Each structure stands twice: as C-alpha cells, then as structure tokens.
Amino acid sequence: MVARAEAHTVLGAETVPVLQAEDVIGLKVQASSNDPRRVALDMADVERLIVSRPGLDLGDHFRL
C-alpha cells in the first residue's frame, strides 16, 4: 500500500506520499469493522470516493 503511494507536492515545496483511493477504501472498511461507531462516517467516505473517481479498480467487489 505505501509502496503504491504517489508523491504529491503541497504548499509549493514539500512532497508527501498520498495513498491510492482503493487503499483508503480498504482502510476505511477495516476501521469501521474494528469500531462499529465509525460505520456511518466511514461508509459515507467510501461512497464519496467511489462516486468521485469513476476509474477506480474495484474488481468484482462492488457493483454500482
């Protein structure tokens, strides 16, 4: 996951690694599984990521 992170420049100078959306989705699903109080917020974040990035590689896991 970290190896797939892409470097992005922020504030015009600093470079930070940014995870791919698919990896963030996986982390959100895991976090909500570990703490049911997070489900609503994490699933809303997942939905927003899926809708805003039509080219996501979701394999056969999701059907929209």
Residue pairs with C-beta under 8 A, 6 or more apart in sequence:
1 19
1 20
1 23
1 26
2 17
2 19
4 19
4 20
4 23
5 17
5 18
5 19
5 20
5 23
6 17
6 18
6 20
7 15
7 16
7 17
7 18
8 15
8 16
8 17
8 18
9 15
10 16
19 27
21 49
21 53
21 56
22 56
22 57
22 58
24 45
24 49
25 46
25 49
25 50
25 56
28 42
28 43
28 45
28 46
29 42
29 46
31 38
31 42
32 38
32 39
32 42
32 43
49 56
50 56
50 58
50 62
50 64
